[in-house]
C-alpha cells in the first residue's frame, strides 16, 4: 500500500502500460483517474477496477488537446480532492508510415509528435500547475522508450519524440525540485505488443527477431513496467528526480 491516500492521473490508461499501471497503482492504494482515447478502453478498464472495489474514474481525453487535458486535471481534483501523481503514458507508433526520413509522410510526423511529445508536455504542464497550486509536492513519471537511447529505430518520428521526453523530464526535475515536485522517465525495452501493434508489417517476425538481442530472453510486457511506475510515484523514490531508468531486459547493455 505504498500509494495509500495518493491520487494519480494516468494517460493512455485504456490499454498497454497505462492500463497495467492503473491496476497496479490501485492495488497499491491510489485513487486513479484513467484518461485517454478511445473512450471504450478507458471506460472498460475503469469499470473493472470499480467492480473490484478500487477508487477509479474514467475521463476520456485527447492528450493533444490542451483544453481537454486541463479539464481532465480539474475533473480528477473534483473527484478525489487533489492530485499527487501523474503518469504520462499515452503514445502511438505508426509503423506503416513512420520511416525513411527523406520520403516521410509528414502527417505521420505531426500525428506522432502531437500525442507522444506535445501530449506529454500538455499533461505535465497542467499537472504541474495543479501541484504548484497545492503546494505539497508531487511526482510525475514520463513513459519514454529504450528507443530514446540510440538512433536504431526505423520509426523516426517515434524515435525523436521519445528522445525529447528525456529532455523534458530533465527540465522538470531541475526546475520543479524547489516545489517538492519530482519527475522521472521510464524507458521500457521492446514490448511484445508495441503501440499500434496491428499495423506493423510483421509483428510476429519483429518479436521473434528481438528476442535474440535481449539477454533475459523475452520481450517486455506492460506488467513488467507497472511496478517501476508505482515505485517512482511513491515516497520510497523521494530522492530520485530528473533521471531516466532503462528497464529493457539487458537489451541496451
C-alpha positions in Angstrom: 0.0 0.0 0.0 2.9 2.4 -0.8 0.4 4.7 -2.6 -2.3 4.8 0.1 -4.2 8.2 0.1 -2.4 9.2 -3.2 -4.4 10.4 -6.2 -3.0 9.5 -9.6 -3.9 10.6 -13.2 -2.7 8.2 -15.9 -2.9 9.0 -19.6 -3.1 6.2 -22.2 -4.9 4.2 -19.4 -7.2 2.2 -21.7 -4.5 -0.4 -22.7 -0.9 -1.3 -22.5 1.4 0.2 -19.9 -1.1 2.8 -18.9 -3.8 0.2 -18.0 -1.3 -2.0 -16.2 0.0 0.9 -14.2 -3.6 1.9 -13.3 -4.3 -1.6 -12.0 -1.0 -1.9 -10.1 -1.3 1.6 -8.5 -4.9 1.0 -7.5 -3.7 -2.2 -5.7 -1.1 -0.1 -4.0 -3.8 2.1 -2.6 -4.1 5.0 -5.0 -7.3 6.6 -6.3 -6.9 6.6 -10.1 -8.2 8.9 -12.9 -7.9 6.9 -16.1 -7.6 9.2 -19.2 -7.1 8.6 -22.9 -8.8 7.6 -26.1 -10.6 5.7 -27.4 -13.2 6.1 -24.7 -14.3 2.4 -24.6 -10.8 1.2 -23.5 -10.6 3.7 -20.6 -14.2 3.1 -19.5 -13.8 -0.7 -19.6 -10.6 -0.7 -17.6 -12.2 1.7 -15.1 -15.3 -0.4 -14.7 -13.2 -3.4 -14.0 -11.3 -1.6 -11.2 -14.5 -0.2 -9.7 -16.1 -3.6 -9.7 -13.1 -4.9 -7.8 -13.6 -2.2 -5.1 -10.9 0.3 -6.2 -11.4 4.1 -6.4 -11.3 5.0 -10.1 -12.9 7.4 -12.6 -12.8 7.4 -16.4 -12.0 10.7 -18.2 -11.8 10.2 -22.0 -9.2 12.7 -23.1 -7.3 13.5 -26.2 -3.9 14.5 -24.8 -3.0 16.6 -27.8 -5.8 19.0 -26.9 -4.8 21.4 -24.2 -8.4 22.2 -23.1 -9.2 18.5 -22.7 -6.1 17.8 -20.6 -6.7 20.8 -18.4 -10.3 19.6 -17.9 -9.0 16.1 -17.0 -6.8 17.5 -14.3 -9.8 19.6 -13.0 -12.1 16.6 -13.1 -9.5 14.5 -11.2 -9.3 17.1 -8.4 -13.1 17.4 -8.4 -13.5 13.6 -8.0 -10.7 13.0 -5.4 -9.8 16.4 -3.9 -6.2 16.7 -5.1 -3.5 15.4 -7.5 -0.4 13.7 -6.3 0.9 11.6 -9.1 0.8 11.8 -12.9 1.8 9.0 -15.4 2.2 10.3 -19.0 1.9 7.1 -20.9 -0.2 7.9 -23.9 1.6 7.2 -27.2 1.3 6.0 -30.8 3.8 4.2 -33.1 2.9 4.4 -36.8 4.9 1.5 -38.1 3.4 1.6 -41.5 4.2 5.3 -42.3 6.8 6.5 -39.9 10.1 5.6 -41.6 12.6 6.6 -44.3 13.0 10.3 -43.4 13.6 11.6 -47.0 10.3 10.1 -48.1 8.5 10.6 -44.8 4.7 11.2 -44.7 4.7 14.5 -42.8 1.3 13.7 -41.4 2.8 10.7 -39.7 5.4 13.1 -38.1 2.7 15.5 -36.9 0.4 12.8 -35.6 3.1 11.1 -33.7 4.5 14.3 -32.1 1.0 15.6 -31.3 0.5 12.7 -29.0 3.9 11.4 -28.0 5.6 14.8 -27.4 3.0 17.6 -27.3 0.6 15.4 -25.4 3.2 14.6 -22.7 4.1 18.3 -22.5 0.5 19.3 -22.0 -0.1 16.6 -19.4 2.9 17.7 -17.4 2.1 21.4 -17.9 -1.4 21.2 -16.4 -0.5 18.7 -13.8 2.4 20.9 -12.6 0.0 23.9 -12.4 -2.2 21.9 -10.0 0.7 20.6 -8.0 2.3 24.0 -7.6 -1.1 25.4 -6.6 -1.5 22.7 -3.9 2.0 23.5 -2.6 2.6 19.9 -1.3 4.9 18.5 -4.0 4.1 15.6 -6.3 5.5 13.1 -8.6 5.4 12.7 -12.4 6.5 9.7 -14.5 7.0 10.1 -18.2 7.0 6.9 -20.3 9.7 7.2 -22.9 11.4 4.2 -24.5 14.7 2.3 -25.0 14.4 3.9 -28.4 15.4 7.2 -26.8 18.9 5.9 -26.1 20.0 5.3 -29.7 19.3 6.0 -33.3 18.4 2.4 -34.3 14.6 2.6 -34.7 13.2 2.9 -38.2 10.4 5.0 -36.8 12.0 8.4 -37.0 9.0 10.4 -35.6 8.7 8.0 -32.7 12.4 8.0 -32.0 12.8 11.7 -32.0 9.8 12.3 -29.8 11.0 9.7 -27.2 14.4 11.4 -27.2 12.7 14.7 -26.5 10.9 13.3 -23.5 14.2 12.7 -21.7 15.0 16.4 -22.1 11.6 17.4 -20.9 12.0 15.2 -17.9 15.3 16.8 -17.0 13.9 20.2 -17.3 11.1 19.4 -14.9 13.4 17.6 -12.5 15.7 20.6 -12.4 13.2 23.4 -12.3 10.4 22.0 -10.1 12.5 20.3 -7.4 12.2 23.5 -5.3 8.5 22.9 -5.3 8.9 19.4 -4.0 7.8 18.0 -7.3 9.8 15.1 -8.8 9.8 13.9 -12.4 11.4 10.7 -13.7 11.5 9.0 -17.1 10.9 5.3 -17.6 12.4 3.8 -20.7 10.8 0.4 -21.4 12.5 -2.1 -23.6 10.9 -3.8 -26.6 7.4 -4.7 -25.8 5.8 -7.9 -27.0 3.0 -5.7 -28.3 4.1 -2.2 -29.4 1.7 0.7 -29.6 -0.4 0.2 -32.8 0.8 -3.4 -32.9 -1.7 -4.4 -35.6 -0.4 -2.0 -38.2 3.2 -3.4 -38.0 4.0 -5.1 -41.3 5.4 -8.2 -39.5 4.7 -8.0 -35.7 5.4 -11.7 -35.0 8.7 -11.6 -37.0 9.7 -8.4 -35.2 9.1 -10.0 -31.8 11.0 -13.2 -32.7 14.0 -11.2 -34.0 14.1 -9.0 -30.9 14.2 -12.0 -28.5 17.7 -12.9 -29.7 19.0 -9.5 -28.8 17.6 -9.5 -25.2 19.8 -11.2 -22.6 16.8 -12.1 -20.5 15.4 -14.0 -23.5 12.0 -12.3 -24.0 10.3 -9.1 -24.9 8.6 -7.0 -22.2 5.0 -6.8 -21.1 3.1 -3.9 -19.6 3.1 -5.7 -16.3 6.9 -5.6 -16.2 6.7 -1.8 -16.2 3.9 -1.1 -13.7 5.9 -1.8 -10.5 8.5 0.7 -11.7 6.0 3.4 -12.3 4.4 2.8 -9.0 7.7 3.0 -7.2 8.8 6.2 -8.9 5.5 7.8 -7.9 5.9 6.7 -4.3 7.7 8.3 -1.4 10.2 5.5 -1.5 11.7 7.2 -4.6 11.8 10.6 -2.8 15.4 11.4 -3.8 15.0 10.5 -7.5 14.3 13.2 -10.0 15.3 14.2 -13.5 16.6 10.7 -14.1 15.7 8.1 -16.7 15.5 4.4 -16.0 16.1 1.7 -18.6 14.0 -1.4 -18.0 14.8 -3.5 -21.1 15.9 -7.0 -20.1 19.5 -6.1 -20.8 18.8 -5.1 -24.4 21.0 -2.0 -24.3 23.7 -3.4 -22.1 
